[in-house]
Structures are given as structure tokens and as C-alpha cells.
Amino acid sequence: MEFNKDLLITLIGYFLAIFFNVWGLIYGALLYILKRNNETYYEHSRNIMAISVGLLIIKLFIQLGRFIF
């Protein structure tokens, strides 16, 4: 099997976005800024940032729900 650097970089980003939201957001932003000329990185970086922000908002609502109730 051939090593695919693009796949590894995007998988690391998705892993960070799901399990470590803030780091995923930073990683996605860096990918967005530094690899803007590559369409694959550009598209995945926006998805990584969207997943990070979405999960951060969900975690915030869960924490607020615990605090209120």
C-alpha cells in the first residue's frame, strides 16, 4: 500500500476536530491559511473547522444544561 500524505494530514485534522475541539479548530485554520492553493486541503480544512465549532457548541450546551438543571 502506498503512503498518502494528503490522507494522513486530513485524518489527523478530523481526529483533532472530534476529540480535541480547540486543537482541531487551530489545525483547520492553519491548514486553511497555509494550504489555500491545494483544493483538497482547502475543502477539508473548512470541514474540520465546521466540525470543531459544531462540537464546541454542543459541549457548551451540555455544560450549560448541567449547570441550569
Stockholm file with secondary structure:
# STOCKHOLM 1.0

chainA/1-69         MEFNKDLLITLIGYFLAIFFNVWGLIYGALLYILKRNNETYYEHSRNIMAISVGLLIIKLFIQLGRFIF
#=GR chainA/1-69 SS CCCCHHHHHHHHHHHHHHHSHHHHHHHHHHHHHHTTTSHHHHHHHHHHHHHHHHHHHHHHHHHHHHHHC
#=GC SS_cons        CCCCHHHHHHHHHHHHHHHSHHHHHHHHHHHHHHTTTSHHHHHHHHHHHHHHHHHHHHHHHHHHHHHHC
//
